[in-house]
């Protein structure tokens, strides 16, 4: 039985990942801002009240987990907003800053706080998006989301370099276009199916693949 910590675990992809890991017997530490009845049903250890943009809350989580060895850390918490060129007002720029705080700095804040809890030879999965790929951008827009995901991709690559001496592998994973609340329920893959693919990628992850960028279906993605 492995210890898996997942952020943003109360709904969507995070909830589906929690369900996948707990159903096979792993111990999941489900981190979220607010719990949910669906999350409670999984039997996971729920750590609610943790906003990944709140340094004090993240540090308090690390203190509560002082005696825990984390085998796999899944940095999943994220938000999405839509910006179009010519319509980005002051509120829009504030929204973009918030996306950077959650999508890019949040994973780094959690990874840094929990670095001593990660077991040597462990794994870190960052749930990013192909919308963070510069080479793959053929439609524009979504300035805050694209830029924040590109930033977390760069952060993930640096984490891979810094954690390699401990044998910890880091992978950047695009889950697909998943039908979650974040995208209004649209999408071409269910959270359950996306989670199955993501778990498969994490299970197969080796140190030689550390720092790479993958679609959940197993295909490599361009930077």
HELIX and SHEET records of a PDB file:
HELIX    1   1 UNK A   12  UNK A   23  1                                  12    
HELIX    2   2 UNK A   37  UNK A   40  1                                   4    
HELIX    3   3 UNK A   55  UNK A   64  1                                  10    
HELIX    4   4 UNK A   90  UNK A   99  1                                  10    
HELIX    5   5 UNK A  100  UNK A  105  3                                   6    
HELIX    6   6 UNK A  106  UNK A  113  1                                   8    
HELIX    7   7 UNK A  130  UNK A  132  5                                   3    
HELIX    8   8 UNK A  143  UNK A  163  1                                  21    
HELIX    9   9 UNK A  164  UNK A  166  5                                   3    
HELIX   10  10 UNK A  181  UNK A  183  5                                   3    
HELIX   11  11 UNK A  191  UNK A  204  1                                  14    
HELIX   12  12 UNK A  207  UNK A  209  5                                   3    
SHEET    1   A 7 UNK A  45  UNK A  47  0                                        
SHEET    2   A 7 UNK A  27  UNK A  31  1                                        
SHEET    3   A 7 UNK A   3  UNK A   7  1                                        
SHEET    4   A 7 UNK A  70  UNK A  75  1                                        
SHEET    5   A 7 UNK A 118  UNK A 128  1                                        
SHEET    6   A 7 UNK A 169  UNK A 174  1                                        
SHEET    7   A 7 UNK A 212  UNK A 215  1                                        
END                                                                             
